[in-house]
Amino acid sequence: MDVTIHDPDDDALHAPEREPLMDRGRLIVVSNRVMLPGATQAGGLAQAMLTLLQQRGGSWLGWSGQVSDATEPQARQVGRIRYLTWDLTRAEFDDFYAEYANRTLWPLLHGRTDLMTFDRAHLQGYLRVNERFAELVAAEAGPDDEIWIHDYHLMPLASLLRARGVANRIGFFLHTPLPAPRTLVTLPQHRAMLGLLAACDLIGVQTANDSRAMTNYLIAELGAAERDGALHLPGGEITRVRAFPIGIDPEAMAALAQQAEHTPEIQQLRNSLGRSALLIGVDRLDYSKGLPQRLRAFRHLLGHNPALSGRATYLQVTPESRREVSEYRQLSREVQRLVGDINGHYAAPAWTPVRYVNRGYSHATLAGFYRLARVCLVTPLRDGMNLVAKEFIACQNPQDPGVLVLSEFAGAAAELGESALIVNPYDIEGCSRAMARALAMPLEERQRRWQSAMRVLREGNIQSWCENFLGVLGQARRPAAGAAAEP
């Protein structure tokens, strides 16, 4: 049962005057994957971490993305940033990543308990990999460094660091959504797992709803008491839960889009469309993204708007991932069947309604795609934020902007509700009507909505997100060493 409490989120972004980030110790960033120098596809978060680390100096630690028996960490210094990465063994990859992280925690956090599996052996493998993270982070961090842990792969890490005597300020940010406590308790041994987050000085989440869910869980299930804007746990831990909606660098995305607009790849796409307006979706293949529902809505659009024959083309860019998980293979087959059904029923010799692409593109090329699109479809069944929504807006031509169709279940809807067409992705007919409205929307309304959205993006950009999080973390009280017990 949820507990109604004072919501501290209004104070999250208005903390007391903070000491300058440059005047503090180094920053230690810990994430499942590390964006190494020379990577060809760097998202906004990776670029923000790089900028922060260059400013303050520090280290970025995490899995290399490789599976091998050569698990010794590899260090690399580039400027003021020290990269420390290591491979996982096949058994570690299976238990930690493929199974517990992606078949237990991921479906839980997205409210899909029907897809959640649990095996104690996988849990133990997950904890063992976190132990390895903890050993390396503890050796890396100096006494004045701040540690910023990212995402659900590393939920136990702060507690494991405390058990090693690490008294540094530790922040954790969850990039996924967070369901209500009544869903969280379906995780076997949920108190032993989710309770470990209390070892963090600051727990950051995407939205006010996520913040309430985490706060209510800690109160109802772990006996936390709220005092002075913090949560005090029975074991002595003190943590704060705040919402920090993640942003992008809108000016950088706009510049990318303008540059890409004249590249051969974008020109080729423009020429291939002819008189057809482009609708675009960019999603990793995942059951949380609502791809089957979106395709059914587009099929409904074509079936009920014959005038759109040859005049609307839907490009879905969907890099496949997690092929080792059976649910993803099944989803891939369902999506491809729907694409084939739509094209088989509605295509003409010179027009293919759905272009379905199973590959990734560089950030620059995607920016060009976004600028060319009249409509962007961001309709997940559940999403922490979804930066595609924000990137699409930033890439638009201010004189002739496109329209965002956005799921009410994406975190971005809390910020962009005034400028996007908000839909329920389960409502196929409603989504279809929103697509039709977006395609027919007058220029003046499109410009007004775009201007409103850009104000939001500029005020809540990626730099302010980083500064807000680290500013609140910098005000946190350092816990006593070993305050949290080992799991």
TABEL-V137342 format. One record per run of one state. SS is the DSSP state (h for helix, s for strand, l for the rest). FROM is the first residue (numbers start at 1). LEN is the number of residues. If there is no record, write none. Layout:
# TABEL-V137342
ss->SS from->FROM len->LEN
ss->SS from->FROM len->LEN
This chain:
# TABEL-V137342
ss->l from->1 len->8
ss->h from->9 len->4
ss->l from->13 len->8
ss->h from->21 len->3
ss->l from->24 len->3
ss->s from->27 len->7
ss->l from->34 len->10
ss->h from->44 len->13
ss->l from->57 len->1
ss->s from->58 len->10
ss->l from->68 len->6
ss->s from->74 len->5
ss->l from->79 len->2
ss->s from->81 len->8
ss->l from->89 len->1
ss->h from->90 len->20
ss->l from->110 len->3
ss->h from->113 len->3
ss->l from->116 len->4
ss->h from->120 len->21
ss->l from->141 len->5
ss->s from->146 len->5
ss->l from->151 len->1
ss->h from->152 len->3
ss->l from->155 len->2
ss->h from->157 len->7
ss->l from->164 len->6
ss->s from->170 len->4
ss->l from->174 len->7
ss->h from->181 len->4
ss->l from->185 len->5
ss->h from->190 len->10
ss->l from->200 len->2
ss->s from->202 len->4
ss->l from->206 len->2
ss->h from->208 len->15
ss->l from->223 len->2
ss->s from->225 len->3
ss->l from->228 len->2
ss->s from->230 len->3
ss->l from->233 len->5
ss->s from->238 len->6
ss->l from->244 len->6
ss->h from->250 len->11
ss->l from->261 len->3
ss->h from->264 len->10
ss->l from->274 len->3
ss->s from->277 len->6
ss->l from->283 len->4
ss->h from->287 len->3
ss->l from->290 len->1
ss->h from->291 len->14
ss->l from->305 len->1
ss->h from->306 len->3
ss->l from->309 len->3
ss->s from->312 len->6
ss->l from->318 len->8
ss->h from->326 len->21
ss->l from->347 len->1
ss->s from->348 len->1
ss->l from->349 len->2
ss->s from->351 len->1
ss->l from->352 len->2
ss->s from->354 len->4
ss->l from->358 len->5
ss->h from->363 len->10
ss->l from->373 len->2
ss->s from->375 len->4
ss->l from->379 len->4
ss->s from->383 len->1
ss->l from->384 len->3
ss->h from->387 len->8
ss->l from->395 len->8
ss->s from->403 len->5
ss->l from->408 len->2
ss->s from->410 len->1
ss->l from->411 len->2
ss->h from->413 len->4
ss->l from->417 len->4
ss->s from->421 len->3
ss->l from->424 len->4
ss->h from->428 len->13
ss->l from->441 len->2
ss->h from->443 len->17
ss->l from->460 len->2
ss->h from->462 len->13
ss->l from->475 len->13
